[in-house]
Amino acid sequence: MNMKGVFTLSILFLLLFVSFRPQAQAQSKTEIRGFLLDKDNEEPILFTNVYLKGTNYGVSTDINGFFSIKNMPPGTYVLKVSSVGYDSLEESITVKQYQVITKKIFLKPSSIELGTVEIKGSKIARTSTVNTAITTVTPKDIQIIPSIGGEPDLAQYLQTLPGVVFTGDQGGQLYIRGGGPIQNLVLLDGMIIYNPFHSIGLFSVFDTDIIKNVDVYTAGFNAEYGGRTSAVLDVRTKDGNKKETGGKISVNTFNAKANLEGPIKRSENGGSNSYILSARTSYIDRTSPVLYNYANAEGKIPFSFNDLYGKLTTAGANGSKVSAFGFSFNDKAQLSETSNINWNSFGFGSSFIAIPGTSSTLISGNFGYSRYDIGIKEETAPDRTSSIDGFNFGLDFTYFINKSEIKYGIHVIGNSTKFSSFVPSNRATTEFISNNTEIAAFFKYKYVVSRMIIEPSLRTHYYATLGAISLEPRLGVKYNYTDKLRFKFAGGLFSQNLIATRSDRDVVNLFNGFISSPDNLIDANGKRVNQSLQGALHLVAGTEFDLGDHVELNVEGYIKSFNPLININPDRVFPSDPDFVVETGLAQGLDFSGKLEYKNYYAFLSYSLARVDRTFGSNTYFTNFDRRHNINAVGSYKFGKNASWEFAVRWNLGSGFPFTQTQAFYQDVNFNNGIGTNVGSTNGNLGILYGDLNGGRLPYYHRLDISLDKKIKLKGKSVLEMNIGVINAYDRRNLFYFDRVNFRRVNQLPIIPSAGLSYTF
């Protein structure tokens, strides 16, 4: 089928479900809907129970703070809302037959701890969603862990999640349940981001203070997401304070930042306009020669970055809104005196939410354009460069049936990739250039009946350049056996086109470019393959158990089968050799986690048992990120008057990563003159005879981070915050990699104290 035919089918698919109306709509159209908002800044309040007191009619708000209670008999009810950190609200409301009432509900922040409400609200979220292999992260969660460099960051928090492996403090990458970074879909307000982490592994490109929430799907995600075969990181930012101007200024030994938010002009009809701006710069490369000159042989930590993000939002009286946003991120890493890496990323986009006056459908959409360029300069080799730029568009429709939900939509993605490298054997530059178009349609149905939540979904994804259609059924199920014990399952098929310019066999490689629609492949049987679409199968099953009112336990087992999986050909020597190999991959693991929240105490403990391998032909090898055992322990305690002091600690223990051992060195003579080469007078290069691929293991990794934070409330809402912290508190010499040529050990970061000061107004 050609692209035109698939596009026509996608449009028909969309129109079919736009006109689709469940039988429930044919019954009573009585509905109370709207948005739950913070009274101080009008930001949405997420995942909070809204219900009619004394009845079974009630729902939880979604990512937009939206709720819809439908099909109740006409009459007068008491609408009740309770959320942690806010005063409870009760409001009498009368609804008539066939009437649709749209409301904005404002909750006032409370200075009183609502412990029982927090417990109840958390339990509602756990029992009303499938929640398999999903972690929802809020700024409050991120701020619990030790603040490295005085600033809590999403990158630091993600490293504590079960199933997530981080390969290093310097230039580390995040691997989620057996998938590489290229297999993770990262979204910022619906826009695709191609590199979310800076070269120093402590920081992401996302400022914590502008984050609304982050959904981390580690496996088995539903058909709303596609184009990647491992995981999803969906980041949503705040709209900005719609009531008053505020912001934050902070400075610490690593970096400095400032953000500002506030209203622009309030419309007479009850609508609002707001903005939020964030800017951050790193200068650890300049402070480290003075503060941390012992960190490495060069006497400094050679990383720096700059982040800039801005957003404008216009909201209507009924809660409909449209936003426009843009970003610019860049990063520099001076690997040595003769090698450095720079990357730059920028983008812009918009999103909207619309609530038709008479329809029960919530319409949302987004458009975004982003570009990512990376280059490495070395004295001993020509430059290598990679770039990817493209757009993504989405139009989604959501229909609420009390606790059940139907969502469907269409997504269009277009991108262009270019990779330029140097082939030593023929001293020529090779380029991979491709332009791609992808069209996808999806349908998701969340059905809640009795104690069962069933979420089947289907995605049809067309890759125009490859001429391939991927039909991807997926399923999520949760069974609430009791109020405290729940069983869950998720699984499905997934696909993607992108591959990375770094191999899964690499130990250290900060240069991470992109290639799409690769050709000139070879499969495990030695057969040439023109092009191939990568695929994966996910299966996840687990159980949740509430031990009392303050402890949550979670166990999940998973299998990810990657087939086919395209990788860079590590054995390519001659121009005639294939550029890529078609492998298979298998990731399997078991994750245990427990969380305690009680008054001013917080504790989180997780253990992951995992195995990740790749197979090419008869050779099966462990990936460089195969960490068999991984333990994370996080704790915090608030104390003092008004709990203004907070002590936080995090300890990580991980088994050693695989590496390829050295068997011998030899003189490698380049026979450029063929049989006429004079072996006796020609000086060869140093050749290395390697052992079995990733047949060895590095030593165990462990690191302790601690921080102490003090908040001082000033006039009004102003707060002065002081922070001190220590990375690698007992100075564990964790091995990063071993320079086998120079016989030199390169370690991760040593003990690094930090201090920070911030002012919130």
TIDORO-870296 format. One record per residue (C-alpha): residue in one letter; x, y, z. Coordinates in steps of 0.25 Angstrom, whole numbers, plus 5000, padded with zeros to 4 digits. Layout:
N
AXYZ
...
% end
This chain:
761
M500050005000
N500550144996
M500650265006
K499450325000
G498650205003
V499150195017
F498850345019
T497450325014
L497150205023
S497750285035
I496750405032
L495650305031
F496050235044
L496050375051
L494650415045
L494150285050
F494450305064
V494150455064
S492750415060
F492750295070
R491750315082
P491650205093
Q490350155097
A490450235110
Q490350365103
A488950315098
Q488550315112
S488450435121
K489450545116
T489450605130
E490950645133
I491750725143
R493150755137
G494250855138
F495650885144
L496150875158
L497150995160
D498051045170
K497451175175
D498751255177
N499351225163
E498251155155
E499151035152
P498350905150
I498350815162
L498550675157
F498050535161
T497150585171
N495750515175
V494550595171
Y493250535175
L491750555179
K491650535194
G490850415198
T490850355184
N491650265176
Y491850375165
G493350425165
V494550425157
S496050475158
T496550595151
D497550565139
I498850625135
N498050755132
G497350765145
F496050725137
F494950645142
S493650595137
I492450535145
K491350485136
N490050415136
M489550445150
P488050465152
P487550605152
G487550675166
T488350745176
Y489750695181
V490950735189
L492150735181
K493350705190
V494850715187
S496050685196
S497450695192
V498750685200
G499350825203
Y497950895201
D496750925209
S495550835206
L494350885198
E492950855198
E491950925189
S490450905186
I490150885172
T488750855165
V488750785151
K487550775142
Q487250665132
Y488150675120
Q488950785126
V490450805124
I491050885135
T492450935133
K493250995145
K494551045150
I494850995164
F495851065172
L496551005184
K497251095194
P498651045199
S498651005213
S499751015223
I499250895231
E499750755228
L498550675222
G499150535225
T497850455224
V497450525211
E498850495205
I498750355208
K497350345202
G497650425190
S498850335187
K498050215189
I496950265179
A498050285168
R498650145171
T497250075170
S496650155158
T497850135148
V498550015142
N499850085146
T500749965141
A502250005139
I501850155140
T502350255150
T501750395151
V502850495156
T502450625162
P503450745166
K503150705181
D503650565178
I504950615171
Q505250705183
I505250595193
I506550535188
P507850605192
S508050735185
I509350715177
G510050845175
G508850915182
E507850885172
P506950765171
D506850705157
L506050605149
A507250535144
Q507650505159
Y506250455162
L506150365150
Q507450295155
T506650245167
L505550175160
P505450025159
G505949965145
V506750095142
V508250085140
F509150205140
T510550175134
G511350285139
D511550415147
Q512250475135
G511550455122
G510650355127
Q509450305120
L508050255125
Y507650115121
I506250075124
R505949925126
G506849885115
G506649985105
G507750085100
P507550245100
I507150235085
Q505950145089
N505350245099
L504350345094
V504550475101
L503450585100
L503450725105
D502050785105
G501750685094
M502950725086
I504050615083
I505350645090
Y506550565084
N507550585096
P506950615110
F508250605118
H509550685119
S510950625118
I511150625133
G510150525138
L509550605149
F508650695141
S507550685131
V507150795122
F505850815130
D505750925141
T505050855153
D504350985156
I503550995143
I503150845143
K501750815145
N501950665145
V502650555138
D502150415134
V503150305132
Y502750185125
T503850075127
A503049975118
G501749935113
F501250075110
N499950095103
A499650125088
E499650275091
Y501150265090
G501950205078
G503150215070
R504050155081
T504250015086
S504650025100
A504150145109
V503450285109
L503850405117
D502650505116
V503050645122
R501950745124
T502250885129
K501450985137
D500651095130
G501151205139
N500551285151
K499251345146
K499051435158
E500351495162
T501751515157
G502751425164
G504051345162
K505351285167
I506851325167
S507851225171
V509351205171
N510251095175
T511651035173
F511150965160
N510251065153
A509251175154
K507851195149
A506651295149
N505251275146
L504051375145
E502551355143
G501351435144
P500051485138
I500051575125
K498651625124
R497351575130
S496251575120
E494851625124
N494151495121
G494951415132
G496051375123
S497551395126
N498851405120
S500151365127
Y501651335124
I502751255130
L504251275127
S505451195131
A506951215129
R508151135135
T509651135132
S510751035137
Y512151085141
I512650965148
D513750965138
R514251095144
T513951075158
S514550925159
P516050975157
V515851045170
L514850965178
Y515050825172
N516450825165
Y516650685170
A515550625162
N516350575150
A517750595144
E517350715137
G517050785150
K515650825146
I514250765143
P514150795128
F512650815125
S511850935123
F510350955118
N509351065116
D507751045117
L506651135113
Y505151115112
G503951205111
K502451185110
L501251275108
T499851225111
T498451275108
A497251215116
G495851235113
A494751245124
N494251105122
G495751045124
S496051035109
K497451085106
V498551095096
S500051105099
A501351145091
F502751105096
G504151095091
F505551045097
S506951055094
F507950955101
N509450945098
D510550865104
K512150855104
A513050745108
Q514550755108
L514950615108
S516450635107
E517350745102
T517150685088
S515750645088
N514450715091
I512950705088
N511850815086
W510350795084
N509250895082
S507750875082
F506650965080
G505150965077
F503751025078
G502350985078
S500950995083
S499850915089
F498350935092
I497250885100
A495750905095
I494450875102
P493250885093
G492050945099
T491050835096
S492050715094
S492550625104
T493850615097
L495150675101
I496050715089
S497550735090
G498650755080
N500050795079
F501050835068
G502550845071
Y503850865063
S505250825069
R506650815064
Y507850745070
D509350755065
I510550695071
G512050695067
I513350635072
K514650695069
E515950615071
E517350645067
T517650505063
A516450485054
P515450565045
D514250625051
R512950545053
T511650615052
S510150575054
S508850655053
I507350625053
D506250725052
G504750705050
F503350725054
N502250655061
F500750675061
G499650615069
L498150625070
D497450545081
F496050535086
T495650485099
Y494250445104
F493950415118
I492950315123
N493050345138
K494250255142
S494350195128
E495050275117
I495150265102
K496350335095
Y496750335080
G497550415070
I498550435059
H499950475060
V500950515048
I502450515050
G503450565040
N504950575042
S506250585034
T507550515039
K509050535035
F510250465040
S511650495035
S512850405039
F514250365035
V514650225030
P516150205033
S516350095023
N516150175011
R516250315017
A514950355012
T513750425018
T512450345019
E511050405020
F509650355024
I508550445020
S507050415021
N505750485021
N504550415028
T503050425029
E502250355039
I500750345041
A500050275052
A498650265058
F498250205071
F497050165079
K497050145094
Y495850095103
K495950095118
Y494850015124
V494550015139
V493649905144
S493449865159
R494949835163
M495449825149
I496149925140
I496349885126
E497149965116
P497249915102
S497850005091
L498349995077
R499350075069
T499550075054
H500850135050
Y501250155036
Y502750175032
A502750245019
T504250235016
L504250085019
G502950055013
A502549985025
I501249975033
S501349935048
L500049885055
E500249895069
P499249845079
R499449865094
L498749835107
G498749875121
V497949815132
K497849835147
Y497049755157
N496749815171
Y496649685179
T496449765192
D496649905195
K498049885199
L498449775189
R498549795174
F499049715162
K499449775149
F499849735135
A500349815122
G500849775109
G500849795094
L501649815081
F502549935078
S503349985066
Q504350095062
N505250145051
L506350225058
I507750165062
A508850225069
T510250245064
R510850185077
S510850035078
D510249955090
R511649895091
D512250035094
V512750055108
V512950205108
N512450295096
L511950435098
F511750455083
N510250405082
G509750435068
F508550385060
I508350305047
S506950275041
S506450175031
P507850105030
D508150015018
N509449925015
L509149835026
I509549685029
D508749585037
A509149475046
N509249385034
G510149475026
K509049515017
R509049655012
V507749735016
N507349865009
Q506449925020
S505849875033
L504849925043
Q505249905058
G504149835067
A503949795081
L503049715090
H502749755104
L502149675115
V502049725129
A501349665141
G501349715156
T500649735169
E500449855178
F500149845193
D499849945204
L500449915217
G499649995226
D499350145223
H500750185221
V501550075213
E501450035198
L502049915193
N502249885178
V502749765170
E502849755155
G503449655146
Y503749685131
I504249635118
K504649715106
S504949645093
F505549735083
N505449675069
P506049725060
L507049815066
I507949895057
N509349925062
I510649995057
N511549885050
P512749885060
D513549795051
R513449885038
V514849905032
F514649925017
P513750015010
S513049885004
D512749835018
P511249855023
D511049975031
F510049915041
V509749775047
V508349725050
E508349665064
T507249625074
G507249665088
L506649615101
A506449685114
Q505849625126
G505749665141
L505049665154
D504849795162
F504449815176
S504149945183
G503549995196
K503250145200
L502950195214
E502250335216
Y501950375230
K501850515235
N503250575233
Y503850435229
Y504050385215
A504850255211
F504950185198
L505650055195
S505749975182
Y506549855177
S506649815163
L507049685157
A507349685142
R507949625130
V508149695117
D508849635105
R508949645090
T509049525080
F509749525066
G509749395059
S510349295069
N510949405078
T510149455090
Y510849565098
F510449655110
T510249795107
N511149905113
F509949945122
D509649805127
R509549825142
R509149695149
H508849755163
N508449895166
I508049955180
N507550095183
A507250145196
V506650285198
G506250355211
S505850495216
Y505450555230
K504850695232
F505050755246
G505150885254
K504150995255
N503050985243
A503950865238
S504850965232
W506050875232
E506250755223
F507250645223
A507350555211
V508150435207
R508350345195
W509150215194
N509350135181
L510050005180
G510149935166
S510949815161
G512049835151
F511749865136
P512349765126
F513549805118
T514449735108
Q515749695113
T517149705106
Q517849585103
A519149645096
F519749755088
Y520349745074
Q520949835063
D519849865053
V520449885039
N519549955029
F519849885016
N519450005007
N520549964997
G519949824996
I521049714995
G522049824992
T521949875006
N523349865013
V522949805027
G524449815032
S524449965031
T522950005032
N522550055046
G521149995049
N520150045059
L519849985073
G518949865071
I518049805082
L517649665082
Y516349655090
G515749545098
D514249505098
L513349625095
N512949675109
G513449555116
G513949625128
R513249705139
L513749835145
P513649845161
Y512449885168
Y511950025168
H511450095181
R511250245185
L510650315196
D510050455194
I509550545205
S508950685207
L508450775217
D507450885214
K506951005222
K505751095218
I505551235224
K504151295221
L504251445219
K503251545216
G501951505209
K502251375200
S503751405199
V504651285204
L506151285205
E506751145204
M508151095208
N508750965204
I509950885206
G510250745200
V511350645197
I511450555185
N512150415188
A512250455203
Y513250345206
D514050365194
R513850225187
R514750215175
N513750155165
L514350115152
F513850185140
Y514750115130
F516150065128
D517050135117
R517650005113
V518650075103
N519250165114
F518950065125
R518250175133
R517050155142
V515950265140
N515050285152
Q513650345153
L513450465161
P514250475175
I513650535188
I513050665183
P512450765194
S511450875189
A510750985194
G509551065189
L508651185192
S507251215186
Y506251325187
T504751305183
F503851415182
% end
